[in-house]
Amino acid sequence: MEQDKNNEIYSKVVRAGKRTYFFDVKATKSEELYITLTESKKTIDENGIEQFQKHKLFLYKEDFEKFKEGLDDVLEKINALNNQ
């Protein structure tokens, strides 16, 4: 398994307006794969200085299927509501 010094195997960046999403596949020391989902949002503070707010979610192998099922369900619901 090829990885860098931060245990990162693969990374996908998705830019969406003021937000950027990072989908990173990483490995534990025992080579178990997991995903980190990071949302990075550019903000400007009261002094006019650009900052980035980051929120991170760790998703472990044993939860992949349940997470996918939940995401698929809500996306289907949104699509159904938008088509009414």
Biopython code that builds the backbone (N, CA, C, O; Angstrom):
import numpy as np
from Bio.PDB.StructureBuilder import StructureBuilder

atoms = [
    (1, "MET", "N", (0.846, -1.164, 0.000)),
    (1, "MET", "CA", (0.000, 0.000, 0.000)),
    (1, "MET", "C", (0.900, 1.240, 0.000)),
    (1, "MET", "O", (1.733, 1.412, 0.890)),
    (2, "GLU", "N", (0.724, 2.093, -1.001)),
    (2, "GLU", "CA", (1.555, 3.292, -1.111)),
    (2, "GLU", "C", (0.933, 4.423, -0.303)),
    (2, "GLU", "O", (-0.241, 4.748, -0.480)),
    (3, "GLN", "N", (1.732, 5.025, 0.593)),
    (3, "GLN", "CA", (1.227, 6.117, 1.400)),
    (3, "GLN", "C", (2.304, 7.139, 1.659)),
    (3, "GLN", "O", (3.494, 6.828, 1.601)),
    (4, "ASP", "N", (1.886, 8.377, 1.949)),
    (4, "ASP", "CA", (2.849, 9.406, 2.278)),
    (4, "ASP", "C", (3.079, 9.423, 3.781)),
    (4, "ASP", "O", (2.570, 8.568, 4.506)),
    (5, "LYS", "N", (3.848, 10.401, 4.243)),
    (5, "LYS", "CA", (4.204, 10.449, 5.669)),
    (5, "LYS", "C", (3.012, 10.709, 6.586)),
    (5, "LYS", "O", (3.105, 10.466, 7.790)),
    (6, "ASN", "N", (1.889, 11.199, 6.043)),
    (6, "ASN", "CA", (0.690, 11.449, 6.848)),
    (6, "ASN", "C", (-0.317, 10.318, 6.742)),
    (6, "ASN", "O", (-1.485, 10.497, 7.089)),
    (7, "ASN", "N", (0.116, 9.155, 6.267)),
    (7, "ASN", "CA", (-0.744, 7.983, 6.103)),
    (7, "ASN", "C", (-1.821, 8.198, 5.049)),
    (7, "ASN", "O", (-2.830, 7.492, 5.048)),
    (8, "GLU", "N", (-1.625, 9.159, 4.153)),
    (8, "GLU", "CA", (-2.606, 9.438, 3.115)),
    (8, "GLU", "C", (-2.374, 8.551, 1.906)),
    (8, "GLU", "O", (-1.258, 8.463, 1.393)),
    (9, "ILE", "N", (-3.432, 7.895, 1.455)),
    (9, "ILE", "CA", (-3.388, 6.983, 0.325)),
    (9, "ILE", "C", (-3.891, 7.674, -0.931)),
    (9, "ILE", "O", (-3.312, 7.522, -2.007)),
    (10, "TYR", "N", (-4.974, 8.439, -0.791)),
    (10, "TYR", "CA", (-5.636, 9.069, -1.935)),
    (10, "TYR", "C", (-6.370, 10.302, -1.437)),
    (10, "TYR", "O", (-6.862, 10.331, -0.309)),
    (11, "SER", "N", (-6.441, 11.331, -2.294)),
    (11, "SER", "CA", (-7.167, 12.533, -1.925)),
    (11, "SER", "C", (-7.939, 13.067, -3.122)),
    (11, "SER", "O", (-7.436, 13.079, -4.245)),
    (12, "LYS", "N", (-9.158, 13.505, -2.868)),
    (12, "LYS", "CA", (-9.999, 14.120, -3.889)),
    (12, "LYS", "C", (-10.467, 15.462, -3.345)),
    (12, "LYS", "O", (-11.017, 15.533, -2.246)),
    (13, "VAL", "N", (-10.248, 16.531, -4.120)),
    (13, "VAL", "CA", (-10.653, 17.870, -3.718)),
    (13, "VAL", "C", (-11.850, 18.284, -4.560)),
    (13, "VAL", "O", (-11.841, 18.139, -5.782)),
    (14, "VAL", "N", (-12.888, 18.806, -3.892)),
    (14, "VAL", "CA", (-14.075, 19.294, -4.580)),
    (14, "VAL", "C", (-14.288, 20.742, -4.157)),
    (14, "VAL", "O", (-14.543, 21.024, -2.986)),
    (15, "ARG", "N", (-14.181, 21.658, -5.119)),
    (15, "ARG", "CA", (-14.407, 23.075, -4.831)),
    (15, "ARG", "C", (-15.851, 23.409, -5.166)),
    (15, "ARG", "O", (-16.352, 23.077, -6.240)),
    (16, "ALA", "N", (-16.512, 24.076, -4.218)),
    (16, "ALA", "CA", (-17.932, 24.407, -4.379)),
    (16, "ALA", "C", (-18.178, 25.793, -3.789)),
    (16, "ALA", "O", (-18.500, 25.922, -2.608)),
    (17, "GLY", "N", (-18.027, 26.823, -4.612)),
    (17, "GLY", "CA", (-18.231, 28.192, -4.122)),
    (17, "GLY", "C", (-17.187, 28.566, -3.086)),
    (17, "GLY", "O", (-15.986, 28.440, -3.321)),
    (18, "LYS", "N", (-17.665, 29.032, -1.925)),
    (18, "LYS", "CA", (-16.752, 29.439, -0.846)),
    (18, "LYS", "C", (-16.229, 28.256, -0.043)),
    (18, "LYS", "O", (-15.385, 28.413, 0.839)),
    (19, "ARG", "N", (-16.743, 27.067, -0.362)),
    (19, "ARG", "CA", (-16.335, 25.878, 0.383)),
    (19, "ARG", "C", (-15.480, 24.969, -0.485)),
    (19, "ARG", "O", (-15.635, 24.903, -1.704)),
    (20, "THR", "N", (-14.577, 24.276, 0.182)),
    (20, "THR", "CA", (-13.796, 23.226, -0.461)),
    (20, "THR", "C", (-13.940, 21.982, 0.394)),
    (20, "THR", "O", (-13.831, 22.035, 1.619)),
    (21, "TYR", "N", (-14.188, 20.858, -0.274)),
    (21, "TYR", "CA", (-14.331, 19.581, 0.436)),
    (21, "TYR", "C", (-13.145, 18.690, 0.074)),
    (21, "TYR", "O", (-12.760, 18.589, -1.091)),
    (22, "PHE", "N", (-12.584, 18.060, 1.073)),
    (22, "PHE", "CA", (-11.472, 17.134, 0.883)),
    (22, "PHE", "C", (-11.939, 15.744, 1.300)),
    (22, "PHE", "O", (-12.403, 15.545, 2.422)),
    (23, "PHE", "N", (-11.814, 14.800, 0.395)),
    (23, "PHE", "CA", (-12.130, 13.403, 0.665)),
    (23, "PHE", "C", (-10.792, 12.673, 0.675)),
    (23, "PHE", "O", (-10.198, 12.466, -0.383)),
    (24, "ASP", "N", (-10.314, 12.285, 1.832)),
    (24, "ASP", "CA", (-8.997, 11.674, 1.964)),
    (24, "ASP", "C", (-9.114, 10.237, 2.458)),
    (24, "ASP", "O", (-9.789, 9.956, 3.448)),
    (25, "VAL", "N", (-8.445, 9.339, 1.751)),
    (25, "VAL", "CA", (-8.345, 7.951, 2.196)),
    (25, "VAL", "C", (-7.013, 7.823, 2.919)),
    (25, "VAL", "O", (-5.963, 8.161, 2.371)),
    (26, "LYS", "N", (-7.063, 7.338, 4.139)),
    (26, "LYS", "CA", (-5.854, 7.189, 4.957)),
    (26, "LYS", "C", (-5.798, 5.781, 5.516)),
    (26, "LYS", "O", (-6.761, 5.019, 5.430)),
    (27, "ALA", "N", (-4.657, 5.453, 6.087)),
    (27, "ALA", "CA", (-4.471, 4.129, 6.691)),
    (27, "ALA", "C", (-3.931, 4.274, 8.104)),
    (27, "ALA", "O", (-3.106, 5.140, 8.396)),
    (28, "THR", "N", (-4.421, 3.405, 8.964)),
    (28, "THR", "CA", (-3.890, 3.344, 10.320)),
    (28, "THR", "C", (-2.537, 2.631, 10.278)),
    (28, "THR", "O", (-2.121, 2.148, 9.225)),
    (29, "LYS", "N", (-1.866, 2.567, 11.398)),
    (29, "LYS", "CA", (-0.584, 1.846, 11.460)),
    (29, "LYS", "C", (-0.747, 0.380, 11.095)),
    (29, "LYS", "O", (0.175, -0.248, 10.574)),
    (30, "SER", "N", (-1.930, -0.158, 11.373)),
    (30, "SER", "CA", (-2.184, -1.563, 11.034)),
    (30, "SER", "C", (-2.782, -1.712, 9.627)),
    (30, "SER", "O", (-3.310, -2.768, 9.278)),
    (31, "GLU", "N", (-2.691, -0.648, 8.832)),
    (31, "GLU", "CA", (-3.115, -0.609, 7.432)),
    (31, "GLU", "C", (-4.622, -0.759, 7.227)),
    (31, "GLU", "O", (-5.063, -1.171, 6.154)),
    (32, "GLU", "N", (-5.412, -0.428, 8.247)),
    (32, "GLU", "CA", (-6.865, -0.363, 8.094)),
    (32, "GLU", "C", (-7.194, 0.974, 7.431)),
    (32, "GLU", "O", (-6.720, 2.022, 7.871)),
    (33, "LEU", "N", (-7.996, 0.937, 6.384)),
    (33, "LEU", "CA", (-8.344, 2.156, 5.671)),
    (33, "LEU", "C", (-9.507, 2.879, 6.339)),
    (33, "LEU", "O", (-10.413, 2.253, 6.889)),
    (34, "TYR", "N", (-9.465, 4.208, 6.282)),
    (34, "TYR", "CA", (-10.566, 5.041, 6.747)),
    (34, "TYR", "C", (-10.599, 6.301, 5.893)),
    (34, "TYR", "O", (-9.663, 6.575, 5.142)),
    (35, "ILE", "N", (-11.677, 7.061, 6.010)),
    (35, "ILE", "CA", (-11.865, 8.271, 5.214)),
    (35, "ILE", "C", (-11.977, 9.462, 6.148)),
    (35, "ILE", "O", (-12.625, 9.388, 7.192)),
    (36, "THR", "N", (-11.343, 10.555, 5.768)),
    (36, "THR", "CA", (-11.615, 11.816, 6.443)),
    (36, "THR", "C", (-12.299, 12.726, 5.431)),
    (36, "THR", "O", (-11.834, 12.879, 4.302)),
    (37, "LEU", "N", (-13.401, 13.322, 5.847)),
    (37, "LEU", "CA", (-14.119, 14.302, 5.048)),
    (37, "LEU", "C", (-13.894, 15.647, 5.727)),
    (37, "LEU", "O", (-14.228, 15.819, 6.900)),
    (38, "THR", "N", (-13.333, 16.594, 4.996)),
    (38, "THR", "CA", (-13.050, 17.901, 5.574)),
    (38, "THR", "C", (-13.743, 18.972, 4.763)),
    (38, "THR", "O", (-13.628, 19.010, 3.538)),
    (39, "GLU", "N", (-14.465, 19.845, 5.452)),
    (39, "GLU", "CA", (-15.043, 21.017, 4.818)),
    (39, "GLU", "C", (-14.191, 22.202, 5.232)),
    (39, "GLU", "O", (-13.956, 22.414, 6.422)),
    (40, "SER", "N", (-13.728, 22.972, 4.264)),
    (40, "SER", "CA", (-12.953, 24.168, 4.527)),
    (40, "SER", "C", (-13.701, 25.348, 3.917)),
    (40, "SER", "O", (-13.996, 25.353, 2.721)),
    (41, "LYS", "N", (-14.004, 26.338, 4.735)),
    (41, "LYS", "CA", (-14.780, 27.488, 4.273)),
    (41, "LYS", "C", (-13.995, 28.759, 4.537)),
    (41, "LYS", "O", (-13.547, 29.013, 5.655)),
    (42, "LYS", "N", (-13.837, 29.553, 3.484)),
    (42, "LYS", "CA", (-13.113, 30.818, 3.620)),
    (42, "LYS", "C", (-14.034, 31.854, 4.253)),
    (42, "LYS", "O", (-15.171, 32.043, 3.819)),
    (43, "THR", "N", (-13.527, 32.519, 5.282)),
    (43, "THR", "CA", (-14.265, 33.602, 5.932)),
    (43, "THR", "C", (-13.335, 34.798, 6.067)),
    (43, "THR", "O", (-12.115, 34.676, 5.958)),
    (44, "ILE", "N", (-13.931, 35.943, 6.305)),
    (44, "ILE", "CA", (-13.154, 37.165, 6.540)),
    (44, "ILE", "C", (-13.560, 37.684, 7.910)),
    (44, "ILE", "O", (-14.738, 37.912, 8.183)),
    (45, "ASP", "N", (-12.553, 37.868, 8.773)),
    (45, "ASP", "CA", (-12.866, 38.316, 10.135)),
    (45, "ASP", "C", (-13.129, 39.822, 10.156)),
    (45, "ASP", "O", (-13.065, 40.488, 9.123)),
    (46, "GLU", "N", (-13.424, 40.345, 11.340)),
    (46, "GLU", "CA", (-13.778, 41.759, 11.489)),
    (46, "GLU", "C", (-12.654, 42.711, 11.105)),
    (46, "GLU", "O", (-12.897, 43.896, 10.879)),
    (47, "ASN", "N", (-11.417, 42.200, 11.030)),
    (47, "ASN", "CA", (-10.268, 43.015, 10.631)),
    (47, "ASN", "C", (-9.956, 42.880, 9.142)),
    (47, "ASN", "O", (-8.961, 43.421, 8.660)),
    (48, "GLY", "N", (-10.804, 42.161, 8.422)),
    (48, "GLY", "CA", (-10.601, 41.982, 6.991)),
    (48, "GLY", "C", (-9.585, 40.909, 6.637)),
    (48, "GLY", "O", (-9.139, 40.833, 5.493)),
    (49, "ILE", "N", (-9.218, 40.091, 7.594)),
    (49, "ILE", "CA", (-8.220, 39.039, 7.378)),
    (49, "ILE", "C", (-8.920, 37.743, 6.981)),
    (49, "ILE", "O", (-9.856, 37.300, 7.646)),
    (50, "GLU", "N", (-8.450, 37.143, 5.885)),
    (50, "GLU", "CA", (-9.013, 35.868, 5.444)),
    (50, "GLU", "C", (-8.616, 34.749, 6.397)),
    (50, "GLU", "O", (-7.464, 34.645, 6.818)),
    (51, "GLN", "N", (-9.594, 33.921, 6.723)),
    (51, "GLN", "CA", (-9.350, 32.756, 7.560)),
    (51, "GLN", "C", (-10.103, 31.587, 6.961)),
    (51, "GLN", "O", (-10.994, 31.763, 6.130)),
    (52, "PHE", "N", (-9.737, 30.402, 7.388)),
    (52, "PHE", "CA", (-10.428, 29.209, 6.933)),
    (52, "PHE", "C", (-10.975, 28.460, 8.136)),
    (52, "PHE", "O", (-10.245, 28.141, 9.074)),
    (53, "GLN", "N", (-12.275, 28.186, 8.091)),
    (53, "GLN", "CA", (-12.895, 27.349, 9.120)),
    (53, "GLN", "C", (-12.896, 25.930, 8.578)),
    (53, "GLN", "O", (-13.283, 25.700, 7.432)),
    (54, "LYS", "N", (-12.465, 24.984, 9.392)),
    (54, "LYS", "CA", (-12.421, 23.593, 8.953)),
    (54, "LYS", "C", (-13.226, 22.718, 9.899)),
    (54, "LYS", "O", (-13.182, 22.865, 11.120)),
    (55, "HIS", "N", (-13.958, 21.808, 9.289)),
    (55, "HIS", "CA", (-14.710, 20.807, 10.037)),
    (55, "HIS", "C", (-14.347, 19.451, 9.459)),
    (55, "HIS", "O", (-14.350, 19.263, 8.243)),
    (56, "LYS", "N", (-14.040, 18.527, 10.321)),
    (56, "LYS", "CA", (-13.561, 17.223, 9.870)),
    (56, "LYS", "C", (-14.410, 16.101, 10.450)),
    (56, "LYS", "O", (-14.829, 16.132, 11.607)),
    (57, "LEU", "N", (-14.648, 15.098, 9.586)),
    (57, "LEU", "CA", (-15.394, 13.911, 9.970)),
    (57, "LEU", "C", (-14.541, 12.697, 9.639)),
    (57, "LEU", "O", (-13.992, 12.601, 8.541)),
    (58, "PHE", "N", (-14.428, 11.779, 10.575)),
    (58, "PHE", "CA", (-13.690, 10.538, 10.349)),
    (58, "PHE", "C", (-14.702, 9.422, 10.123)),
    (58, "PHE", "O", (-15.633, 9.248, 10.908)),
    (59, "LEU", "N", (-14.514, 8.678, 9.055)),
    (59, "LEU", "CA", (-15.428, 7.592, 8.713)),
    (59, "LEU", "C", (-14.623, 6.301, 8.619)),
    (59, "LEU", "O", (-13.718, 6.178, 7.794)),
    (60, "TYR", "N", (-14.965, 5.344, 9.474)),
    (60, "TYR", "CA", (-14.200, 4.104, 9.556)),
    (60, "TYR", "C", (-14.865, 2.989, 8.763)),
    (60, "TYR", "O", (-16.075, 2.996, 8.538)),
    (61, "LYS", "N", (-14.054, 2.041, 8.350)),
    (61, "LYS", "CA", (-14.444, 0.950, 7.458)),
    (61, "LYS", "C", (-15.754, 0.279, 7.869)),
    (61, "LYS", "O", (-16.599, -0.008, 7.021)),
    (62, "GLU", "N", (-15.918, 0.036, 9.143)),
    (62, "GLU", "CA", (-17.121, -0.674, 9.595)),
    (62, "GLU", "C", (-18.392, 0.168, 9.418)),
    (62, "GLU", "O", (-19.501, -0.357, 9.520)),
    (63, "ASP", "N", (-18.236, 1.463, 9.155)),
    (63, "ASP", "CA", (-19.390, 2.345, 8.985)),
    (63, "ASP", "C", (-19.640, 2.750, 7.538)),
    (63, "ASP", "O", (-20.631, 3.427, 7.263)),
    (64, "PHE", "N", (-18.772, 2.358, 6.601)),
    (64, "PHE", "CA", (-18.894, 2.790, 5.204)),
    (64, "PHE", "C", (-20.279, 2.508, 4.629)),
    (64, "PHE", "O", (-20.907, 3.406, 4.068)),
    (65, "GLU", "N", (-20.755, 1.294, 4.758)),
    (65, "GLU", "CA", (-22.016, 0.912, 4.122)),
    (65, "GLU", "C", (-23.198, 1.672, 4.725)),
    (65, "GLU", "O", (-24.059, 2.157, 3.991)),
    (66, "LYS", "N", (-23.247, 1.779, 6.043)),
    (66, "LYS", "CA", (-24.344, 2.502, 6.695)),
    (66, "LYS", "C", (-24.314, 3.983, 6.314)),
    (66, "LYS", "O", (-25.363, 4.588, 6.094)),
    (67, "PHE", "N", (-23.126, 4.563, 6.235)),
    (67, "PHE", "CA", (-22.985, 5.964, 5.832)),
    (67, "PHE", "C", (-23.487, 6.149, 4.405)),
    (67, "PHE", "O", (-24.235, 7.084, 4.123)),
    (68, "LYS", "N", (-23.075, 5.255, 3.505)),
    (68, "LYS", "CA", (-23.486, 5.320, 2.102)),
    (68, "LYS", "C", (-25.001, 5.175, 1.988)),
    (68, "LYS", "O", (-25.634, 5.912, 1.232)),
    (69, "GLU", "N", (-25.589, 4.240, 2.724)),
    (69, "GLU", "CA", (-27.033, 4.052, 2.701)),
    (69, "GLU", "C", (-27.756, 5.320, 3.164)),
    (69, "GLU", "O", (-28.746, 5.731, 2.558)),
    (70, "GLY", "N", (-27.269, 5.925, 4.219)),
    (70, "GLY", "CA", (-27.884, 7.152, 4.732)),
    (70, "GLY", "C", (-27.761, 8.299, 3.744)),
    (70, "GLY", "O", (-28.723, 9.035, 3.523)),
    (71, "LEU", "N", (-26.591, 8.457, 3.152)),
    (71, "LEU", "CA", (-26.373, 9.514, 2.166)),
    (71, "LEU", "C", (-27.249, 9.293, 0.935)),
    (71, "LEU", "O", (-27.894, 10.224, 0.454)),
    (72, "ASP", "N", (-27.271, 8.063, 0.425)),
    (72, "ASP", "CA", (-28.127, 7.746, -0.721)),
    (72, "ASP", "C", (-29.586, 8.057, -0.419)),
    (72, "ASP", "O", (-30.291, 8.609, -1.265)),
    (73, "ASP", "N", (-30.045, 7.709, 0.778)),
    (73, "ASP", "CA", (-31.429, 7.935, 1.175)),
    (73, "ASP", "C", (-31.783, 9.423, 1.159)),
    (73, "ASP", "O", (-32.802, 9.812, 0.589)),
    (74, "VAL", "N", (-30.955, 10.243, 1.772)),
    (74, "VAL", "CA", (-31.288, 11.669, 1.823)),
    (74, "VAL", "C", (-31.167, 12.324, 0.448)),
    (74, "VAL", "O", (-31.935, 13.236, 0.139)),
    (75, "LEU", "N", (-30.225, 11.883, -0.381)),
    (75, "LEU", "CA", (-30.114, 12.434, -1.734)),
    (75, "LEU", "C", (-31.332, 12.066, -2.579)),
    (75, "LEU", "O", (-31.832, 12.887, -3.347)),
    (76, "GLU", "N", (-31.807, 10.828, -2.433)),
    (76, "GLU", "CA", (-33.023, 10.417, -3.138)),
    (76, "GLU", "C", (-34.221, 11.242, -2.681)),
    (76, "GLU", "O", (-35.054, 11.642, -3.495)),
    (77, "LYS", "N", (-34.305, 11.494, -1.381)),
    (77, "LYS", "CA", (-35.414, 12.292, -0.835)),
    (77, "LYS", "C", (-35.357, 13.723, -1.376)),
    (77, "LYS", "O", (-36.389, 14.276, -1.757)),
    (78, "ILE", "N", (-34.186, 14.320, -1.416)),
    (78, "ILE", "CA", (-34.036, 15.673, -1.958)),
    (78, "ILE", "C", (-34.450, 15.706, -3.419)),
    (78, "ILE", "O", (-35.173, 16.609, -3.838)),
    (79, "ASN", "N", (-34.000, 14.730, -4.197)),
    (79, "ASN", "CA", (-34.365, 14.668, -5.611)),
    (79, "ASN", "C", (-35.871, 14.519, -5.790)),
    (79, "ASN", "O", (-36.453, 15.159, -6.666)),
    (80, "ALA", "N", (-36.505, 13.689, -4.980)),
    (80, "ALA", "CA", (-37.962, 13.500, -5.053)),
    (80, "ALA", "C", (-38.693, 14.794, -4.712)),
    (80, "ALA", "O", (-39.654, 15.163, -5.387)),
    (81, "LEU", "N", (-38.241, 15.481, -3.668)),
    (81, "LEU", "CA", (-38.874, 16.733, -3.280)),
    (81, "LEU", "C", (-38.698, 17.822, -4.340)),
    (81, "LEU", "O", (-39.604, 18.625, -4.565)),
    (82, "ASN", "N", (-37.536, 17.847, -4.988)),
    (82, "ASN", "CA", (-37.275, 18.841, -6.027)),
    (82, "ASN", "C", (-38.093, 18.571, -7.283)),
    (82, "ASN", "O", (-38.351, 19.493, -8.056)),
    (83, "ASN", "N", (-38.509, 17.313, -7.502)),
    (83, "ASN", "CA", (-39.264, 16.955, -8.700)),
    (83, "ASN", "C", (-40.773, 17.043, -8.496)),
    (83, "ASN", "O", (-41.533, 16.717, -9.408)),
    (84, "GLN", "N", (-41.219, 17.471, -7.334)),
    (84, "GLN", "CA", (-42.668, 17.554, -7.070)),
    (84, "GLN", "C", (-43.262, 18.784, -7.732)),
    (84, "GLN", "O", (-44.465, 19.023, -7.623)),
]
sb = StructureBuilder()
sb.init_structure("model")
sb.init_model(0)
sb.init_chain("A")
sb.init_seg("    ")
for serial, (resi, resn, name, xyz) in enumerate(atoms, 1):
    if name == "N":
        sb.init_residue(resn, " ", resi, " ")
    sb.init_atom(name, np.array(xyz, "f"), 0.0, 1.0, " ", f" {name:<3s}", serial, name[0])
structure = sb.get_structure()
